[in-house]
Amino acid sequence: MRNSFGNIFTLTTFGESHGAGVGGVIDGMPAGIDIDLDFIQSELDRRKPGQSAITTGRKEGDVVEILSGVFEGKSTGCPIGFLVRNTNQHSSDYENVRNVYRPSHADYTYTQKYGLRDHRGGGRSSARETISRCVGGAFAKIALRHLGIDVVAYTSQVGNVGLDPDYRKYDLTAIESNNVRCPDAEKAKEMEQLILDVKADGDTIGGIITCVIKGCPVGLGEPAFDKLHAQLGAAMLGINAVKGFEYGEGFAGVGQRGSEQNDIFVPSADGITTLTNHSGGIQGGISNGQDIYFRVLFKPVATQLRPQPTVDKDGKETMLAVKGRHDPCVLPRAVPVVEAMAAMVVLDAYLVNKTVSL
């Protein structure tokens, strides 16, 4: 089982949903950087359960303990160990799925691969593992600040309620002003009501998160197997419930001709720029200095509070009524996870590029 991410800036995670806690080890963090512990905790607060009526009712403080790698408020360059303890597990809620495979979950595939599984909340396959990613991403964001790079994501669609694909039409500083993390106040109300309606029906719904990276320098990413967009895509597709990734104009560009899609180079005060950014800030797998933007599609949460047909471990048909506290829509809590993964990719690519340049 691969539990590490990155090349130079790396994150190794551990822990399960209903174990003692989740945590990780960050390696490759540059030394001498001021570490804002309040900011790191705030990133976890954006991800934690129980934020509003449209998220799971599980109540976790998700307080991070930094165990190593930070001394007198600065990164030391040594491995940064951290831990977030689980405090509100209701493991008994999962007793009825001990021998039953939940539809569209990892229960069956985990059992076939490893010969056993932790049925309590899915164990390692639980989205609670993303706590560690948010901590790693918070450290990466702190480092990126020194480089003038900013990573911001927002909910751009829930079900059939969506925003204009052009992120430039919105005030991205307004994302945290509502429970859905959507920069359009009116659309946010529609999205929230839709989620509440779906929740009342015992069902779930998916949507899309848009992410924008500003200030990324030219030259990050590799021309062949480690293209920057490929690294971002792999990072996003490794998040629970993600089913799709597109960058730049993506699939919407299929209706245009090359003459419409090409980003024309022109001189600028800083050297060279492009008139448009259909490429999404990446050309030939390498950043070109423009804004990098991409969209991530999340499927509806697989856990249903309504009865569903399935089979048990012996292949016998049965009906399953899941208990517990679950998100009717994962998007509001997934926004900081998308940001975290993007931040770690960009910082790692920067450090790789710096090493190659030397």
C-alpha positions as CSV (number, residue, x, y, z in Angstrom):
1,M,0.0,0.0,0.0
2,R,1.5,3.3,-1.1
3,N,1.1,6.0,1.6
4,S,3.6,8.6,0.5
5,F,3.2,11.5,-1.9
6,G,5.7,13.7,-3.6
7,N,9.3,13.7,-4.7
8,I,11.3,16.3,-2.6
9,F,8.4,17.7,-0.6
10,T,6.8,14.5,0.6
11,L,3.9,13.5,2.8
12,T,3.5,10.1,4.3
13,T,0.2,9.5,6.1
14,F,-1.1,7.0,8.6
15,G,-4.3,6.2,10.5
16,E,-7.9,5.1,10.1
17,S,-11.3,6.6,10.6
18,H,-12.0,4.8,13.8
19,G,-8.5,4.2,15.1
20,A,-6.7,6.3,17.7
21,G,-6.0,9.1,15.2
22,V,-4.6,10.1,11.8
23,G,-1.4,11.8,11.1
24,G,1.7,11.9,9.0
25,V,5.3,12.9,8.4
26,I,6.3,15.8,6.1
27,D,9.8,15.7,4.6
28,G,11.5,18.3,2.4
29,M,10.0,21.4,4.0
30,P,12.6,24.2,3.5
31,A,14.3,25.3,6.8
32,G,13.9,28.7,8.4
33,I,10.4,29.4,7.4
34,D,8.1,31.0,9.9
35,I,5.3,28.4,10.8
36,D,1.9,29.9,11.5
37,L,0.3,27.2,13.7
38,D,-3.0,29.1,13.8
39,F,-3.2,29.0,10.0
40,I,-2.5,25.2,9.9
41,Q,-5.3,24.7,12.4
42,S,-7.6,27.0,10.4
43,E,-7.1,24.8,7.4
44,L,-8.2,21.8,9.4
45,D,-11.2,23.7,10.7
46,R,-12.3,24.3,7.1
47,R,-12.3,20.5,6.5
48,K,-13.6,19.2,9.8
49,P,-17.1,17.7,10.2
50,G,-20.1,19.3,11.9
51,Q,-19.6,22.8,10.4
52,S,-23.2,23.2,9.3
53,A,-26.5,21.5,8.5
54,I,-25.2,20.4,5.1
55,T,-22.3,18.4,6.5
56,T,-22.0,15.3,8.6
57,G,-23.0,15.5,12.2
58,R,-19.8,13.9,13.5
59,K,-18.3,16.3,16.0
60,E,-14.5,16.3,15.9
61,G,-12.2,19.1,17.1
62,D,-9.5,17.9,14.7
63,V,-6.8,19.6,16.7
64,V,-3.3,19.0,15.2
65,E,-0.3,18.2,17.4
66,I,3.1,19.1,15.8
67,L,5.5,16.5,17.1
68,S,8.8,17.5,15.4
69,G,10.4,19.6,12.7
70,V,9.4,23.0,14.1
71,F,11.5,24.8,16.7
72,E,10.8,28.3,18.1
73,G,8.3,29.0,15.4
74,K,10.4,28.0,12.4
75,S,10.8,24.9,10.2
76,T,14.1,23.2,11.0
77,G,14.4,21.3,7.7
78,C,13.9,18.0,9.6
79,P,10.9,15.7,9.2
80,I,7.7,17.3,10.5
81,G,5.6,14.7,12.4
82,F,2.0,15.5,13.3
83,L,-1.0,13.8,14.8
84,V,-4.7,14.5,15.0
85,R,-6.5,12.3,17.5
86,N,-10.0,10.8,16.8
87,T,-12.4,11.7,19.6
88,N,-16.0,11.1,18.4
89,Q,-16.1,7.7,16.8
90,H,-19.4,5.7,16.8
91,S,-18.0,2.4,15.7
92,S,-21.2,0.5,16.7
93,D,-23.0,2.3,13.8
94,Y,-21.0,0.1,11.4
95,E,-21.6,-3.3,13.0
96,N,-24.3,-4.1,10.5
97,V,-21.8,-3.7,7.6
98,R,-19.2,-6.0,9.1
99,N,-20.1,-8.8,6.7
100,V,-21.9,-6.8,4.0
101,Y,-20.5,-4.9,1.0
102,R,-21.7,-1.3,0.8
103,P,-22.5,-0.3,-2.8
104,S,-19.8,1.8,-4.5
105,H,-17.5,1.7,-1.5
106,A,-14.1,0.1,-1.2
107,D,-15.4,-2.8,1.0
108,Y,-15.3,-5.5,-1.7
109,T,-12.1,-4.4,-3.4
110,Y,-10.2,-4.0,-0.1
111,T,-11.3,-7.5,1.0
112,Q,-10.3,-9.0,-2.3
113,K,-6.9,-7.3,-2.3
114,Y,-5.9,-7.7,1.4
115,G,-8.1,-10.6,2.6
116,L,-9.6,-8.4,5.3
117,R,-10.9,-4.9,6.0
118,D,-11.7,-2.5,8.8
119,H,-15.5,-2.2,8.5
120,R,-15.7,0.8,10.9
121,G,-16.1,3.7,8.6
122,G,-14.1,2.2,5.8
123,G,-10.8,2.2,7.8
124,R,-8.0,3.5,5.5
125,S,-10.4,4.2,2.7
126,S,-12.3,6.8,4.8
127,A,-12.2,10.4,3.7
128,R,-10.9,11.1,7.2
129,E,-7.5,10.3,5.9
130,T,-7.6,13.7,4.1
131,I,-6.9,15.4,7.4
132,S,-3.2,14.6,6.8
133,R,-3.4,16.0,3.4
134,C,-4.8,19.3,4.7
135,V,-1.9,19.5,7.2
136,G,0.7,18.8,4.5
137,G,-1.1,21.3,2.2
138,A,-1.0,24.0,5.0
139,F,2.7,23.7,5.3
140,A,3.1,23.8,1.5
141,K,0.9,27.0,1.4
142,I,3.1,28.6,4.0
143,A,6.2,27.9,1.9
144,L,4.4,29.1,-1.3
145,R,3.6,32.4,0.3
146,H,7.3,33.2,0.2
147,L,7.3,32.6,-3.5
148,G,4.2,34.7,-4.2
149,I,2.1,31.7,-5.2
150,D,-1.5,31.5,-4.1
151,V,-3.8,28.5,-4.3
152,V,-7.6,28.9,-3.9
153,A,-10.5,26.6,-4.7
154,Y,-14.3,26.9,-4.5
155,T,-17.5,25.1,-5.1
156,S,-18.6,25.9,-8.7
157,Q,-21.4,23.4,-9.1
158,V,-23.7,21.2,-7.0
159,G,-26.0,18.9,-9.0
160,N,-27.4,21.1,-11.8
161,V,-26.8,24.4,-10.0
162,G,-23.6,25.8,-11.4
163,L,-21.5,29.0,-11.9
164,D,-20.1,30.4,-15.1
165,P,-16.9,28.5,-15.9
166,D,-14.9,31.7,-16.0
167,Y,-13.4,32.1,-12.5
168,R,-12.4,35.7,-13.4
169,K,-16.1,36.8,-13.1
170,Y,-16.1,36.1,-9.3
171,D,-14.6,37.6,-6.2
172,L,-12.6,34.7,-4.9
173,T,-12.2,36.4,-1.5
174,A,-15.9,35.7,-0.8
175,I,-15.6,31.9,-0.8
176,E,-15.7,31.5,3.0
177,S,-18.8,33.8,3.3
178,N,-21.2,30.8,3.1
179,N,-21.5,27.2,4.0
180,V,-21.1,25.9,0.5
181,R,-17.8,27.8,-0.2
182,C,-19.2,29.4,-3.3
183,P,-18.1,32.9,-4.4
184,D,-21.6,33.7,-5.7
185,A,-24.0,34.4,-2.8
186,E,-27.2,33.7,-4.7
187,K,-26.0,30.5,-6.3
188,A,-24.7,29.5,-2.9
189,K,-28.2,29.7,-1.5
190,E,-29.5,27.5,-4.3
191,M,-26.8,25.0,-3.8
192,E,-27.3,24.9,0.0
193,Q,-31.1,24.4,-0.4
194,L,-30.5,21.6,-2.9
195,I,-28.2,19.8,-0.5
196,L,-30.7,20.2,2.3
197,D,-33.5,18.8,0.1
198,V,-31.3,15.8,-0.9
199,K,-30.4,15.2,2.7
200,A,-34.0,15.2,3.8
201,D,-34.6,12.5,1.2
202,G,-31.8,10.3,2.6
203,D,-29.9,10.8,-0.6
204,T,-26.6,12.4,-1.7
205,I,-25.4,14.7,-4.5
206,G,-22.1,15.5,-6.2
207,G,-20.7,18.5,-8.0
208,I,-17.6,20.3,-9.2
209,I,-14.8,22.2,-7.4
210,T,-12.7,24.8,-9.4
211,C,-9.2,25.6,-8.3
212,V,-7.0,28.6,-9.4
213,I,-3.2,28.9,-8.8
214,K,-1.9,32.4,-9.2
215,G,1.7,33.5,-9.3
216,C,3.2,30.3,-10.4
217,P,6.5,30.9,-12.2
218,V,7.4,29.7,-15.7
219,G,9.2,26.3,-15.9
220,L,7.5,24.0,-13.3
221,G,6.7,20.5,-14.5
222,E,8.5,18.0,-16.8
223,P,8.1,17.5,-20.5
224,A,7.4,13.8,-20.5
225,F,6.1,11.6,-17.6
226,D,5.8,14.3,-14.9
227,K,3.9,16.9,-16.8
228,L,2.6,19.5,-14.3
229,H,-1.0,18.9,-15.3
230,A,-0.5,15.1,-15.0
231,Q,0.8,15.6,-11.5
232,L,-2.2,17.8,-10.6
233,G,-4.5,15.3,-12.2
234,A,-3.0,12.4,-10.2
235,A,-3.3,14.4,-7.0
236,M,-6.9,15.2,-7.6
237,L,-7.9,11.8,-8.7
238,G,-6.4,10.4,-5.5
239,I,-9.0,12.3,-3.4
240,N,-12.0,10.3,-2.2
241,A,-15.1,10.5,-4.5
242,V,-13.3,12.3,-7.4
243,K,-14.4,11.0,-10.8
244,G,-13.0,13.6,-13.2
245,F,-10.3,16.2,-13.8
246,E,-9.9,18.8,-16.5
247,Y,-7.5,21.8,-16.8
248,G,-7.7,24.9,-18.9
249,E,-10.7,25.0,-21.2
250,G,-10.9,21.2,-20.9
251,F,-13.7,19.4,-22.6
252,A,-15.5,22.7,-23.3
253,G,-12.8,23.4,-25.9
254,V,-13.7,20.5,-28.1
255,G,-16.2,22.7,-30.0
256,Q,-13.6,25.2,-31.0
257,R,-11.0,25.2,-33.8
258,G,-7.3,25.5,-33.2
259,S,-7.3,29.0,-34.4
260,E,-9.7,29.8,-31.5
261,Q,-7.9,27.8,-28.9
262,N,-4.3,28.9,-29.5
263,D,-2.9,31.3,-26.9
264,I,-1.0,33.9,-29.0
265,F,2.3,35.1,-27.6
266,V,2.8,38.9,-27.3
267,P,5.5,41.1,-25.7
268,S,4.9,42.5,-22.2
269,A,6.6,44.6,-19.6
270,D,7.9,41.4,-18.0
271,G,9.0,39.9,-21.3
272,I,6.5,37.6,-23.0
273,T,2.9,36.8,-22.2
274,T,-0.2,35.4,-23.9
275,L,-3.3,37.2,-25.0
276,T,-5.5,34.4,-23.7
277,N,-5.2,31.5,-21.4
278,H,-7.1,28.6,-22.9
279,S,-4.2,26.3,-22.0
280,G,-4.8,26.8,-18.3
281,G,-1.3,28.1,-17.5
282,I,0.4,24.9,-18.7
283,Q,1.9,24.2,-22.1
284,G,3.9,21.1,-23.0
285,G,3.5,19.9,-19.4
286,I,5.3,23.0,-18.1
287,S,3.9,26.1,-16.4
288,N,4.0,29.2,-18.6
289,G,3.4,31.9,-16.0
290,Q,-0.3,32.4,-16.5
291,D,-3.0,31.4,-14.0
292,I,-3.3,27.7,-13.6
293,Y,-6.9,26.6,-13.4
294,F,-8.7,23.3,-13.3
295,R,-11.9,21.6,-12.3
296,V,-12.5,18.5,-10.2
297,L,-15.6,16.4,-10.4
298,F,-16.9,14.7,-7.2
299,K,-19.5,11.9,-7.4
300,P,-22.4,11.8,-5.0
301,V,-21.4,10.3,-1.7
302,A,-21.8,6.5,-1.9
303,T,-23.3,6.2,1.6
304,Q,-27.1,6.3,1.5
305,L,-29.4,6.5,4.4
306,R,-32.1,4.8,2.4
307,P,-32.2,0.9,2.1
308,Q,-30.2,-0.5,-0.8
309,P,-29.8,-4.0,-2.2
310,T,-26.3,-5.6,-2.0
311,V,-24.6,-8.9,-1.1
312,D,-22.8,-10.2,2.0
313,K,-19.3,-11.6,2.0
314,D,-20.7,-15.0,0.9
315,G,-22.4,-13.5,-2.1
316,K,-25.9,-13.8,-0.6
317,E,-28.3,-11.0,-1.5
318,T,-29.5,-8.8,1.3
319,M,-30.8,-5.3,2.0
320,L,-28.6,-2.7,3.7
321,A,-29.8,0.2,5.7
322,V,-26.7,2.3,6.7
323,K,-26.5,4.0,10.1
324,G,-24.3,6.8,11.3
325,R,-23.5,10.4,10.4
326,H,-22.6,11.1,6.8
327,D,-22.2,14.0,4.4
328,P,-25.1,14.5,1.9
329,C,-22.6,16.4,-0.3
330,V,-18.8,16.3,0.1
331,L,-17.9,19.4,-1.8
332,P,-18.0,22.1,1.0
333,R,-15.4,20.1,3.1
334,A,-13.5,19.0,0.0
335,V,-12.5,22.5,-1.1
336,P,-9.5,22.7,1.4
337,V,-8.5,19.2,0.4
338,V,-8.3,20.2,-3.3
339,E,-6.2,23.3,-2.3
340,A,-3.9,21.2,-0.1
341,M,-3.1,18.7,-2.9
342,A,-2.6,21.4,-5.4
343,A,-0.3,23.3,-3.1
344,M,1.9,20.2,-2.4
345,V,2.2,19.5,-6.1
346,V,3.3,23.0,-6.9
347,L,5.8,23.3,-4.1
348,D,7.2,19.9,-4.9
349,A,7.6,20.9,-8.6
350,Y,9.3,24.1,-7.6
351,L,11.8,22.3,-5.4
352,V,12.5,19.7,-8.2
353,N,13.0,22.6,-10.7
354,K,15.3,24.4,-8.3
355,T,17.4,21.2,-7.8
356,V,17.6,20.6,-11.6
357,S,18.6,24.3,-12.2
358,L,21.5,23.9,-9.8
